[in-house]
């Protein structure tokens, strides 16, 4: 798991899908990943991103799905 220099969360327990976050530098902890610094500019500009909770909200916002299947061992 990657570490973040700074993370900010605004949590709405009354409606979890309205929660927001900032995370720097990006979505990946791997410096070789294209997603390593992809949230840097939004962090600088204090542009929060959705922190979705419900399945319906996550499925509506998803741009891709990764299926992990155990190898049966």
N, C-alpha and C positions, 0 to 999 in steps of 0.2 A: 504494500500500500504506500502511495506517495505521501509526502508531507507538504503542508501548505505554509507559506510564509504568513499568510493572513486569510482568515475566513470570517465572514459575517453572516449571521442568520437572523431573519425576522420571522418568527413563528406565530401562526394564528391558530390556537387550539380550537377556536370556534368554527373554523373552516380550514382544515389542514392544507387544502389545495391552493389557498391564497398565500401560503408561506413563500418567502423569497430568500435568495442567498447570493453572496459574492464569494468568490474563491480565487486565490492567486497562487501560482501562476496560471494553472489550467486544469483540465479534466484528467490529465495523465501524470503519473509520478515518474515517467520515463523521459529523460531529456531528449531522446532520439525520436520520440513520438511527435507527429504533427499537432497533437492536442496538448502538448506540454505547456505552451504559452497562449492557448486560444482564448483564455478568459482575462488576460492581462489588461487589455485596453478597457474592457467593461469595468474592471476593478478600479483602474485609474479614474474613470469617468463616473464611478459609483452607480453603474447601471446594474440593478439586481436581476437575477434570473429566477424563473419559477422553481420551487422546490415541491414538486408534485407528490401526492400521497396516495390517492385512490386509484384503483386499477383503471377506471374509466378515463380519468384525467391523463394518466400515463399513456394509455393506448392511443388517445386522441393526439397527444403531442409527439409520439414516437416517430422517428424518421427511419429507424431500422430496428430489427429484432435479431438477437443472437441466441441461438438455441444450443445449450450445453448438454451433451448427452454422455453419461458415464460409459466407460468402456467395458463394463460387466465384470470387473475383477473383484 
